[in-house]
Amino acid sequence: MFSFFFVAGTAEWTSQKEGEKIAADANRSKKKLAEIEAIRRSSSDADLLLKNNTHILGIINETLTRRKSADVRILHKIEGQTKVLEQDAKVRSEKKAALSSATDKASRASAAAKQARHALEEANRTFARKLADKRSVEAALSKAKEHLEDVVQNIGSSDVIAADMDVKDKAAEFKAAAEQLVHAEGTKTAKATALSEALAKVRGLEAAQQKAKEAFADADAEFKSASEALEKMREQAHGCGYCSASRS
């Protein structure tokens, strides 16, 4: 009988301890599960944060890559435009020198034409004087001849020899005056031809000067346009970190 109660008591104690142990194990398992769930949630949050940060980093890298690529293109454009500006400056300088030369030639030709005009005016005045001299001598010769005829009609007049000498002198003067007039006329014709040629040269050089002016104006406009374009590119690149670093 005692043995029965001992066995029964032992079984009851064992069952109670096991229940408590099971309950304790269940609580520990519950706590572990809670800890594991917390860790899982924390890991999930970390994974999400990492994913978001990775995505953000990717966007930043793509943006910086695009910006860097754009900056490189701007720098290449600036470099190319600088070469264009240098070439335009060279052309402008050449056109300016050509204009200066054309202006100088036109100016010298104009001065030469002015001298030719003065020379022609002087030749015209000389011709007019020689013509007047010839006419005067011609009139004196005519009078001398009339005087000689009058003297000859008075036979035995002692004035015949003198009158004849006067006619001969006046004839010599007339011949010289006529020769001088011919020479003056030739000079006048030559001066007129020289003036005509000088004026034609002036017209040609002035036309060349006008073309040089237009060529310089076009070159100057191209230079200014290229300069403005380069300035806009530099303004566009101003403040760009990559460009600033490249410039420095």
Accessible surface in RSA format (square Angstrom, percent):
REM  Atomic radii and reference values for relative SASA: ProtOr
REM  Chains: A
REM  Algorithm: Lee & Richards
REM  Probe-radius: 1.40
REM  Slices: 20
REM RES _ NUM      All-atoms   Total-Side   Main-Chain    Non-polar    All polar
REM                ABS   REL    ABS   REL    ABS   REL    ABS   REL    ABS   REL
RES MET A   1   168.47  87.2 123.40  81.7  45.07 107.3 100.73  85.6  67.73  89.7
RES PHE A   2   164.86  82.5 159.43  98.7   5.43  14.1 162.62  98.6   2.24   6.4
RES SER A   3    74.85  63.2  70.68  94.3   4.16   9.6  43.13  91.8  31.72  44.4
RES PHE A   4   133.54  66.8 126.82  78.5   6.72  17.5 132.28  80.2   1.25   3.6
RES PHE A   5   119.04  59.6 111.72  69.2   7.33  19.1 111.94  67.9   7.10  20.3
RES PHE A   6   132.23  66.2 122.66  76.0   9.57  24.9 130.91  79.4   1.32   3.8
RES VAL A   7    91.71  60.3  89.80  81.3   1.91   4.6  91.19  79.2   0.52   1.4
RES ALA A   8    46.20  42.5  34.40  53.1  11.80  26.8  41.81  58.9   4.39  11.6
RES GLY A   9    35.09  43.3   0.00   N/A  35.09  43.3  29.81  81.8   5.28  11.8
RES THR A  10    63.67  45.3  57.48  58.3   6.20  14.8  55.39  74.4   8.29  12.5
RES ALA A  11    57.70  53.1  47.11  72.7  10.59  24.1  53.90  75.9   3.80  10.1
RES GLU A  12   126.66  72.7 118.72  89.8   7.94  18.9  45.39  87.8  81.27  66.4
RES TRP A  13   144.70  58.1 141.90  68.7   2.81   6.6 128.48  68.5  16.22  26.3
RES THR A  14    49.90  35.5  49.76  50.4   0.14   0.3  41.03  55.1   8.87  13.4
RES SER A  15    72.26  61.1  62.75  83.7   9.51  21.9  27.55  58.7  44.72  62.6
RES GLN A  16   109.05  61.0  97.64  71.4  11.41  27.2  34.40  73.2  74.66  56.6
RES LYS A  17    95.38  46.5  92.08  56.5   3.30   7.9  42.36  38.1  53.02  56.5
RES GLU A  18    95.18  54.6  93.86  71.0   1.31   3.1  29.92  57.9  65.25  53.3
RES GLY A  19    35.59  43.9   0.00   N/A  35.59  43.9  30.23  83.0   5.37  12.0
RES GLU A  20    91.90  52.8  83.03  62.8   8.87  21.1  44.85  86.7  47.06  38.4
RES LYS A  21   128.51  62.7 122.13  74.9   6.38  15.2  94.76  85.3  33.76  36.0
RES ILE A  22   116.31  66.2 114.75  85.5   1.56   3.8 115.39  83.1   0.92   2.5
RES ALA A  23    51.86  47.7  45.63  70.4   6.23  14.2  51.34  72.3   0.52   1.4
RES ALA A  24    38.35  35.3  33.47  51.6   4.88  11.1  37.61  53.0   0.74   2.0
RES ASP A  25    44.42  31.1  43.14  42.9   1.28   3.0  25.53  60.1  18.89  18.8
RES ALA A  26    55.73  51.2  44.08  68.0  11.64  26.5  51.86  73.0   3.86  10.2
RES ASN A  27    83.95  57.9  82.94  80.1   1.01   2.4  14.62  35.2  69.33  67.0
RES ARG A  28   128.75  54.1 127.56  65.0   1.19   2.8  63.80  87.2  64.95  39.4
RES SER A  29    57.95  49.0  53.42  71.3   4.53  10.4  28.05  59.7  29.89  41.9
RES LYS A  30   148.40  72.4 146.02  89.6   2.38   5.7  90.33  81.3  58.07  61.9
RES LYS A  31   138.29  67.5 135.19  82.9   3.10   7.4  80.14  72.1  58.15  61.9
RES LYS A  32   122.88  59.9 122.88  75.4   0.00   0.0  72.37  65.1  50.51  53.8
RES LEU A  33   117.48  65.4 114.09  81.6   3.39   8.5 114.41  80.3   3.08   8.3
RES ALA A  34    59.14  54.4  47.71  73.6  11.43  26.0  55.84  78.6   3.30   8.7
RES GLU A  35    93.39  53.6  89.42  67.7   3.97   9.4  37.16  71.9  56.23  45.9
RES ILE A  36   101.91  58.0 101.37  75.5   0.55   1.3 101.58  73.1   0.34   0.9
RES GLU A  37    60.76  34.9  60.03  45.4   0.73   1.7  28.06  54.3  32.70  26.7
RES ALA A  38    44.82  41.2  40.10  61.9   4.72  10.7  41.39  58.3   3.43   9.1
RES ILE A  39   117.37  66.8 115.00  85.7   2.37   5.7 117.05  84.3   0.32   0.9
RES ARG A  40   131.31  55.1 126.24  64.4   5.07  12.1  65.46  89.5  65.85  39.9
RES ARG A  41   124.19  52.1 122.64  62.5   1.54   3.7  52.68  72.0  71.51  43.3
RES SER A  42    68.74  58.1  61.87  82.6   6.86  15.8  28.66  61.0  40.08  56.1
RES SER A  43    54.29  45.9  47.49  63.4   6.81  15.7  26.65  56.8  27.64  38.7
RES SER A  44    56.01  47.3  49.87  66.6   6.14  14.1  17.07  36.4  38.94  54.6
RES ASP A  45    93.14  65.2  88.37  88.0   4.77  11.3  28.03  66.0  65.12  64.9
RES ALA A  46    55.47  51.0  47.63  73.5   7.84  17.8  52.14  73.4   3.33   8.8
RES ASP A  47    85.38  59.8  81.04  80.7   4.34  10.3  27.37  64.4  58.01  57.9
RES LEU A  48   103.37  57.6  99.93  71.5   3.44   8.6 102.92  72.3   0.45   1.2
RES LEU A  49   108.40  60.4 106.34  76.1   2.06   5.2 108.08  75.9   0.32   0.9
RES LEU A  50   117.46  65.4 115.34  82.5   2.11   5.3 117.16  82.3   0.29   0.8
RES LYS A  51   147.75  72.1 141.49  86.8   6.26  14.9  89.78  80.8  57.97  61.7
RES ASN A  52    67.76  46.7  66.18  64.0   1.58   3.8  14.49  34.9  53.27  51.5
RES ASN A  53    72.37  49.9  67.77  65.5   4.60  11.1  22.31  53.7  50.07  48.4
RES THR A  54    80.37  57.2  75.06  76.1   5.31  12.7  65.59  88.1  14.79  22.4
RES HIS A  55   120.73  66.0 112.83  78.4   7.90  20.2  79.27  81.7  41.46  48.2
RES ILE A  56    91.43  52.0  91.34  68.0   0.08   0.2  91.43  65.8   0.00   0.0
RES LEU A  57   101.27  56.4 100.28  71.7   0.98   2.5 101.26  71.1   0.00   0.0
RES GLY A  58    27.47  33.9   0.00   N/A  27.47  33.9  27.06  74.3   0.41   0.9
RES ILE A  59    83.88  47.7  83.12  61.9   0.76   1.8  83.12  59.9   0.76   2.1
RES ILE A  60    82.20  46.8  80.05  59.6   2.15   5.2  82.19  59.2   0.01   0.0
RES ASN A  61    75.47  52.0  73.35  70.9   2.13   5.1  24.29  58.5  51.18  49.5
RES GLU A  62   103.13  59.2  99.42  75.2   3.71   8.8  33.96  65.7  69.17  56.5
RES THR A  63    62.98  44.8  62.46  63.3   0.53   1.3  55.09  74.0   7.90  11.9
RES LEU A  64   107.78  60.0 104.81  75.0   2.97   7.5 104.98  73.7   2.80   7.5
RES THR A  65    88.09  62.7  83.90  85.1   4.18  10.0  63.08  84.7  25.01  37.8
RES ARG A  66   145.48  61.1 139.90  71.3   5.58  13.3  74.66 102.0  70.82  42.9
RES ARG A  67   129.86  54.5 125.95  64.2   3.91   9.3  41.71  57.0  88.14  53.4
RES LYS A  68   112.70  55.0 111.30  68.3   1.40   3.3  55.25  49.7  57.45  61.2
RES SER A  69    48.09  40.6  41.09  54.8   7.01  16.1  26.12  55.6  21.97  30.8
RES ALA A  70    28.65  26.3  27.88  43.0   0.77   1.8  28.25  39.8   0.40   1.1
RES ASP A  71     2.86   2.0   2.86   2.8   0.00   0.0   0.00   0.0   2.86   2.8
RES VAL A  72    43.43  28.6  43.43  39.3   0.00   0.0  43.43  37.7   0.00   0.0
RES ARG A  73   132.14  55.5 131.05  66.8   1.09   2.6  58.43  79.8  73.72  44.7
RES ILE A  74    23.30  13.3  23.24  17.3   0.06   0.1  23.30  16.8   0.00   0.0
RES LEU A  75    40.82  22.7  36.97  26.4   3.85   9.7  37.10  26.1   3.72  10.0
RES HIS A  76   115.76  63.3 106.89  74.3   8.86  22.7  64.71  66.7  51.05  59.4
RES LYS A  77   126.94  61.9 118.39  72.6   8.55  20.4  68.12  61.3  58.82  62.7
RES ILE A  78    25.88  14.7  25.88  19.3   0.00   0.0  25.88  18.6   0.00   0.0
RES GLU A  79    95.02  54.6  89.68  67.8   5.34  12.7  37.10  71.8  57.91  47.3
RES GLY A  80    31.92  39.4   0.00   N/A  31.92  39.4  30.35  83.3   1.56   3.5
RES GLN A  81    28.31  15.8  25.53  18.7   2.78   6.6   0.94   2.0  27.37  20.8
RES THR A  82    38.88  27.7  38.88  39.4   0.00   0.0  35.07  47.1   3.81   5.8
RES LYS A  83   127.45  62.2 122.16  75.0   5.28  12.6  74.15  66.7  53.30  56.8
RES VAL A  84    70.61  46.5  67.26  60.9   3.34   8.1  70.52  61.3   0.09   0.2
RES LEU A  85    31.56  17.6  31.56  22.6   0.00   0.0  31.56  22.2   0.00   0.0
RES GLU A  86   109.44  62.8  99.71  75.4   9.74  23.2  43.42  84.0  66.02  53.9
RES GLN A  87    99.40  55.6  96.00  70.2   3.40   8.1  42.34  90.1  57.06  43.3
RES ASP A  88    25.16  17.6  23.78  23.7   1.37   3.2   1.19   2.8  23.97  23.9
RES ALA A  89    37.79  34.7  32.48  50.1   5.31  12.1  33.36  47.0   4.43  11.7
RES LYS A  90   122.71  59.9 115.56  70.9   7.16  17.0  66.75  60.1  55.97  59.6
RES VAL A  91    46.21  30.4  46.21  41.8   0.00   0.0  46.21  40.1   0.00   0.0
RES ARG A  92    67.59  28.4  67.59  34.5   0.00   0.0   1.62   2.2  65.98  40.0
RES SER A  93    68.31  57.7  63.23  84.4   5.08  11.7  26.70  56.9  41.61  58.3
RES GLU A  94    93.37  53.6  84.09  63.6   9.28  22.1  43.02  83.2  50.35  41.1
RES LYS A  95    77.60  37.9  77.07  47.3   0.53   1.3  25.02  22.5  52.58  56.0
RES LYS A  96   115.02  56.1 114.26  70.1   0.75   1.8  62.81  56.5  52.21  55.6
RES ALA A  97    62.94  57.9  51.26  79.1  11.68  26.6  58.47  82.3   4.46  11.8
RES ALA A  98    50.68  46.6  39.69  61.3  10.98  25.0  47.64  67.1   3.04   8.1
RES LEU A  99    32.46  18.1  32.46  23.2   0.00   0.0  32.46  22.8   0.00   0.0
RES SER A 100    71.54  60.4  62.05  82.8   9.49  21.9  30.57  65.1  40.97  57.4
RES SER A 101    51.44  43.5  43.34  57.8   8.10  18.7  32.70  69.6  18.74  26.3
RES ALA A 102    14.38  13.2  10.25  15.8   4.12   9.4  13.72  19.3   0.66   1.7
RES THR A 103    54.49  38.8  54.00  54.7   0.48   1.1  50.00  67.2   4.48   6.8
RES ASP A 104    71.56  50.1  66.59  66.3   4.97  11.8  21.78  51.3  49.78  49.6
RES LYS A 105    99.11  48.4  97.40  59.8   1.72   4.1  43.27  38.9  55.84  59.5
RES ALA A 106     6.35   5.8   4.91   7.6   1.44   3.3   5.19   7.3   1.16   3.1
RES SER A 107    67.34  56.9  56.41  75.3  10.93  25.2  26.10  55.6  41.23  57.8
RES ARG A 108   140.94  59.2 133.72  68.2   7.22  17.2  68.21  93.2  72.73  44.1
RES ALA A 109     6.11   5.6   0.49   0.8   5.62  12.8   4.99   7.0   1.11   2.9
RES SER A 110    54.19  45.8  50.89  67.9   3.31   7.6  13.52  28.8  40.67  57.0
RES ALA A 111    51.88  47.7  45.68  70.5   6.20  14.1  50.63  71.3   1.25   3.3
RES ALA A 112    50.09  46.1  43.96  67.8   6.13  13.9  45.81  64.5   4.28  11.3
RES ALA A 113     3.87   3.6   3.87   6.0   0.00   0.0   3.87   5.5   0.00   0.0
RES LYS A 114   123.45  60.2 123.00  75.5   0.45   1.1  66.51  59.9  56.94  60.7
RES GLN A 115   127.74  71.4 122.62  89.6   5.12  12.2  38.35  81.6  89.40  67.8
RES ALA A 116    15.72  14.5   8.12  12.5   7.60  17.3  15.05  21.2   0.67   1.8
RES ARG A 117    96.03  40.3  96.03  49.0   0.00   0.0  34.51  47.2  61.53  37.3
RES HIS A 118    94.47  51.6  91.90  63.9   2.58   6.6  77.54  79.9  16.93  19.7
RES ALA A 119    32.24  29.6  21.97  33.9  10.27  23.4  30.22  42.6   2.02   5.4
RES LEU A 120    27.81  15.5  27.81  19.9   0.00   0.0  27.81  19.5   0.00   0.0
RES GLU A 121    71.15  40.9  68.77  52.0   2.39   5.7  27.11  52.4  44.04  36.0
RES GLU A 122    77.98  44.8  77.98  59.0   0.00   0.0  42.61  82.4  35.37  28.9
RES ALA A 123     5.57   5.1   0.93   1.4   4.64  10.5   5.12   7.2   0.45   1.2
RES ASN A 124    62.04  42.8  57.56  55.6   4.48  10.8  23.72  57.1  38.32  37.0
RES ARG A 125   123.64  51.9 119.57  61.0   4.07   9.7  62.88  85.9  60.76  36.8
RES THR A 126    35.18  25.0  35.18  35.7   0.00   0.0  27.44  36.9   7.74  11.7
RES PHE A 127    36.42  18.2  36.42  22.6   0.00   0.0  36.42  22.1   0.00   0.0
RES ALA A 128    57.17  52.6  49.45  76.3   7.72  17.6  52.11  73.4   5.06  13.4
RES ARG A 129   126.83  53.3 122.72  62.6   4.12   9.8  68.07  93.0  58.77  35.6
RES LYS A 130    54.02  26.4  53.71  33.0   0.30   0.7  19.74  17.8  34.28  36.5
RES LEU A 131    46.75  26.0  46.75  33.4   0.00   0.0  46.75  32.8   0.00   0.0
RES ALA A 132    56.80  52.2  48.61  75.0   8.19  18.6  52.81  74.4   3.99  10.6
RES ASP A 133    67.24  47.1  65.32  65.0   1.93   4.6  15.97  37.6  51.27  51.1
RES LYS A 134    44.65  21.8  44.65  27.4   0.00   0.0  17.04  15.3  27.61  29.4
RES ARG A 135   147.74  62.0 142.31  72.5   5.43  12.9  47.72  65.2 100.02  60.6
RES SER A 136    73.61  62.2  62.33  83.2  11.28  26.0  31.96  68.1  41.65  58.4
RES VAL A 137    26.19  17.2  24.83  22.5   1.36   3.3  26.19  22.8   0.00   0.0
RES GLU A 138    77.78  44.7  77.02  58.3   0.76   1.8  22.51  43.5  55.27  45.1
RES ALA A 139    52.08  47.9  43.88  67.7   8.20  18.7  51.20  72.1   0.89   2.3
RES ALA A 140    30.28  27.8  23.82  36.8   6.46  14.7  27.96  39.4   2.32   6.2
RES LEU A 141    15.48   8.6  15.48  11.1   0.00   0.0  15.48  10.9   0.00   0.0
RES SER A 142    53.65  45.3  49.18  65.6   4.47  10.3  26.81  57.1  26.84  37.6
RES LYS A 143   145.56  71.0 141.42  86.8   4.14   9.9  84.58  76.1  60.99  65.0
RES ALA A 144     4.87   4.5   0.52   0.8   4.36   9.9   4.27   6.0   0.61   1.6
RES LYS A 145   101.50  49.5 100.55  61.7   0.95   2.3  51.78  46.6  49.73  53.0
RES GLU A 146   102.09  58.6 100.97  76.4   1.12   2.7  36.08  69.8  66.00  53.9
RES HIS A 147    89.16  48.7  86.45  60.1   2.71   6.9  58.05  59.8  31.11  36.2
RES LEU A 148    32.53  18.1  32.53  23.3   0.00   0.0  32.53  22.8   0.00   0.0
RES GLU A 149   106.72  61.3 103.87  78.6   2.86   6.8  33.06  63.9  73.66  60.1
RES ASP A 150    82.37  57.7  80.36  80.0   2.02   4.8  23.04  54.2  59.33  59.2
RES VAL A 151     9.22   6.1   8.10   7.3   1.12   2.7   9.22   8.0   0.00   0.0
RES VAL A 152    80.48  53.0  74.46  67.4   6.02  14.5  75.69  65.8   4.79  13.0
RES GLN A 153   139.00  77.7 110.88  81.0  28.11  66.9  40.67  86.6  98.32  74.6
RES ASN A 154    97.76  67.4  92.04  88.9   5.72  13.8  23.07  55.5  74.69  72.2
RES ILE A 155   170.02  96.7 136.29 101.5  33.73  81.3 139.64 100.6  30.38  82.5
RES GLY A 156    74.96  92.4   0.00   N/A  74.96  92.4  40.39 110.9  34.56  77.4
RES SER A 157    36.53  30.9  17.01  22.7  19.52  45.0  16.50  35.1  20.03  28.1
RES SER A 158   105.34  89.0  75.15 100.3  30.19  69.6  57.20 121.8  48.13  67.4
RES ASP A 159    73.47  51.5  73.40  73.1   0.07   0.2   6.57  15.5  66.90  66.7
RES VAL A 160    47.96  31.6  47.95  43.4   0.01   0.0  47.95  41.7   0.01   0.0
RES ILE A 161   135.11  76.9 132.77  98.9   2.34   5.6 134.92  97.2   0.18   0.5
RES ALA A 162    64.81  59.6  52.85  81.6  11.95  27.2  59.34  83.6   5.47  14.5
RES ALA A 163     2.67   2.5   0.00   0.0   2.67   6.1   2.10   3.0   0.57   1.5
RES ASP A 164    43.88  30.7  43.88  43.7   0.00   0.0   9.68  22.8  34.20  34.1
RES MET A 165    99.43  51.5  99.43  65.8   0.00   0.0  78.72  66.9  20.71  27.4
RES ASP A 166    49.84  34.9  47.27  47.0   2.57   6.1  18.42  43.3  31.42  31.3
RES VAL A 167    17.84  11.7  17.84  16.2   0.00   0.0  17.84  15.5   0.00   0.0
RES LYS A 168   120.82  58.9 112.63  69.1   8.19  19.5  68.85  62.0  51.97  55.4
RES ASP A 169    73.77  51.7  70.88  70.6   2.89   6.8  16.96  39.9  56.82  56.7
RES LYS A 170    48.55  23.7  48.55  29.8   0.00   0.0  22.03  19.8  26.52  28.2
RES ALA A 171    40.74  37.5  36.18  55.8   4.56  10.4  36.71  51.7   4.03  10.7
RES ALA A 172    62.60  57.6  50.43  77.8  12.16  27.7  57.49  81.0   5.11  13.5
RES GLU A 173    85.54  49.1  78.74  59.6   6.80  16.2  35.07  67.8  50.47  41.2
RES PHE A 174    49.75  24.9  49.75  30.8   0.00   0.0  49.75  30.2   0.00   0.0
RES LYS A 175   135.22  66.0 132.27  81.2   2.95   7.0  77.17  69.5  58.05  61.8
RES ALA A 176    42.60  39.2  40.54  62.6   2.06   4.7  42.23  59.5   0.37   1.0
RES ALA A 177     8.44   7.8   4.98   7.7   3.46   7.9   7.75  10.9   0.70   1.8
RES ALA A 178    24.00  22.1  23.38  36.1   0.62   1.4  23.60  33.2   0.41   1.1
RES GLU A 179    99.97  57.4  91.82  69.5   8.15  19.4  42.81  82.8  57.16  46.7
RES GLN A 180    83.17  46.5  78.66  57.5   4.51  10.7  26.08  55.5  57.09  43.3
RES LEU A 181    18.56  10.3  18.56  13.3   0.00   0.0  18.56  13.0   0.00   0.0
RES VAL A 182   102.71  67.6  99.90  90.4   2.81   6.8 100.05  86.9   2.66   7.2
RES HIS A 183   135.64  74.1 127.08  88.3   8.56  21.9  90.14  92.9  45.50  52.9
RES ALA A 184     3.72   3.4   1.37   2.1   2.35   5.3   3.44   4.8   0.28   0.7
RES GLU A 185    83.45  47.9  83.45  63.1   0.00   0.0  12.71  24.6  70.74  57.8
RES GLY A 186    39.71  49.0   0.00   N/A  39.71  49.0  34.04  93.4   5.68  12.7
RES THR A 187    46.30  32.9  39.90  40.4   6.40  15.3  35.58  47.8  10.72  16.2
RES LYS A 188    58.00  28.3  58.00  35.6   0.00   0.0  21.76  19.6  36.24  38.6
RES THR A 189    79.86  56.8  76.10  77.1   3.76   9.0  62.80  84.4  17.06  25.8
RES ALA A 190    58.69  54.0  47.34  73.1  11.35  25.8  54.49  76.7   4.20  11.1
RES LYS A 191    75.56  36.9  75.38  46.3   0.18   0.4  23.57  21.2  51.99  55.4
RES ALA A 192    42.23  38.8  36.64  56.6   5.58  12.7  37.34  52.6   4.89  12.9
RES THR A 193    69.09  49.1  64.07  65.0   5.02  12.0  48.97  65.8  20.12  30.4
RES ALA A 194    44.20  40.6  38.53  59.5   5.67  12.9  41.03  57.8   3.17   8.4
RES LEU A 195    19.88  11.1  19.88  14.2   0.00   0.0  19.88  14.0   0.00   0.0
RES SER A 196    66.44  56.1  61.01  81.4   5.43  12.5  27.74  59.1  38.70  54.2
RES GLU A 197   114.29  65.6 105.94  80.1   8.35  19.9  45.04  87.1  69.25  56.5
RES ALA A 198    16.80  15.4   9.99  15.4   6.81  15.5  16.22  22.8   0.58   1.5
RES LEU A 199    53.05  29.5  52.66  37.7   0.39   1.0  52.66  37.0   0.39   1.0
RES ALA A 200    49.30  45.3  39.83  61.5   9.47  21.5  40.76  57.4   8.54  22.6
RES LYS A 201   131.45  64.1 120.89  74.2  10.55  25.1  73.04  65.7  58.40  62.2
RES VAL A 202    14.96   9.8  14.96  13.5   0.00   0.0  14.96  13.0   0.00   0.0
RES ARG A 203   148.22  62.2 141.12  71.9   7.11  16.9  70.78  96.7  77.45  46.9
RES GLY A 204    42.74  52.7   0.00   N/A  42.74  52.7  35.99  98.8   6.75  15.1
RES LEU A 205    36.58  20.4  36.07  25.8   0.51   1.3  36.07  25.3   0.51   1.4
RES GLU A 206    85.42  49.0  80.14  60.6   5.28  12.6  21.53  41.6  63.89  52.2
RES ALA A 207    53.07  48.8  43.74  67.5   9.33  21.2  51.49  72.5   1.58   4.2
RES ALA A 208    46.38  42.6  38.58  59.5   7.81  17.8  42.16  59.4   4.22  11.2
RES GLN A 209    29.32  16.4  29.32  21.4   0.00   0.0   0.76   1.6  28.56  21.7
RES GLN A 210    88.67  49.6  87.88  64.2   0.79   1.9  35.84  76.3  52.83  40.1
RES LYS A 211   147.97  72.2 143.57  88.1   4.41  10.5  86.84  78.2  61.13  65.1
RES ALA A 212    14.37  13.2   7.04  10.9   7.33  16.7  13.66  19.2   0.71   1.9
RES LYS A 213    97.02  47.3  92.98  57.0   4.04   9.6  45.52  41.0  51.50  54.9
RES GLU A 214    93.48  53.7  89.69  67.9   3.79   9.0  35.76  69.2  57.72  47.1
RES ALA A 215    32.44  29.8  24.41  37.7   8.03  18.3  30.27  42.6   2.16   5.7
RES PHE A 216    39.50  19.8  39.50  24.5   0.00   0.0  39.50  23.9   0.00   0.0
RES ALA A 217    56.94  52.4  47.37  73.1   9.58  21.8  52.39  73.8   4.55  12.1
RES ASP A 218    94.55  66.2  91.58  91.1   2.97   7.0  27.48  64.7  67.07  66.9
RES ALA A 219     8.31   7.6   1.98   3.1   6.33  14.4   7.55  10.6   0.76   2.0
RES ASP A 220    21.59  15.1  21.59  21.5   0.00   0.0   1.51   3.6  20.08  20.0
RES ALA A 221    58.40  53.7  48.89  75.5   9.50  21.6  54.47  76.7   3.92  10.4
RES GLU A 222   106.56  61.2 104.78  79.3   1.78   4.2  29.25  56.6  77.31  63.1
RES PHE A 223    56.03  28.0  56.03  34.7   0.00   0.0  56.03  34.0   0.00   0.0
RES LYS A 224   113.99  55.6 112.17  68.8   1.82   4.3  65.02  58.5  48.97  52.2
RES SER A 225    66.82  56.5  61.10  81.5   5.72  13.2  25.26  53.8  41.56  58.2
RES ALA A 226     7.00   6.4   2.87   4.4   4.13   9.4   6.42   9.0   0.58   1.5
RES SER A 227    43.23  36.5  40.89  54.6   2.33   5.4   5.19  11.0  38.04  53.3
RES GLU A 228   110.07  63.2 105.62  79.9   4.45  10.6  38.32  74.1  71.75  58.6
RES ALA A 229    34.03  31.3  28.52  44.0   5.50  12.5  32.67  46.0   1.36   3.6
RES LEU A 230     4.78   2.7   4.78   3.4   0.00   0.0   4.78   3.4   0.00   0.0
RES GLU A 231    87.17  50.0  86.63  65.5   0.54   1.3  34.92  67.6  52.24  42.7
RES LYS A 232   144.29  70.4 139.12  85.4   5.17  12.3  82.88  74.6  61.41  65.4
RES MET A 233    42.63  22.1  42.03  27.8   0.60   1.4  42.56  36.2   0.07   0.1
RES ARG A 234   120.05  50.4 115.02  58.6   5.03  12.0  35.84  49.0  84.21  51.0
RES GLU A 235   111.08  63.8  94.13  71.2  16.95  40.4  36.40  70.4  74.68  61.0
RES GLN A 236   125.36  70.1  95.20  69.6  30.16  71.8  37.91  80.7  87.45  66.3
RES ALA A 237     0.08   0.1   0.00   0.0   0.08   0.2   0.08   0.1   0.00   0.0
RES HIS A 238   145.80  79.7 126.95  88.2  18.85  48.2  82.67  85.2  63.13  73.5
RES GLY A 239    61.37  75.7   0.00   N/A  61.37  75.7  32.45  89.1  28.92  64.8
RES CYS A 240     4.34   3.3   3.67   4.1   0.67   1.6   3.32   8.4   1.02   1.1
RES GLY A 241    54.26  66.9   0.00   N/A  54.26  66.9  40.83 112.1  13.43  30.1
RES TYR A 242    79.73  37.2  69.17  39.4  10.55  27.5  46.12  34.7  33.60  41.4
RES CYS A 243     0.00   0.0   0.00   0.0   0.00   0.0   0.00   0.0   0.00   0.0
RES SER A 244    44.08  37.2  39.34  52.5   4.74  10.9  32.25  68.7  11.83  16.6
RES ALA A 245    69.12  63.6  49.13  75.8  19.99  45.5  55.17  77.7  13.95  37.0
RES SER A 246    59.76  50.5  21.61  28.8  38.16  87.9  25.01  53.2  34.76  48.7
RES ARG A 247   129.88  54.5  91.70  46.7  38.18  90.9  70.64  96.5  59.24  35.9
RES SER A 248   125.68 106.2  57.53  76.8  68.16 157.0  65.90 140.3  59.78  83.8
END  Absolute sums over single chains surface
CHAIN  1 A    18194.4      16495.5       1698.9      11129.0       7065.4
END  Absolute sums over all chains
TOTAL         18194.4      16495.5       1698.9      11129.0       7065.4
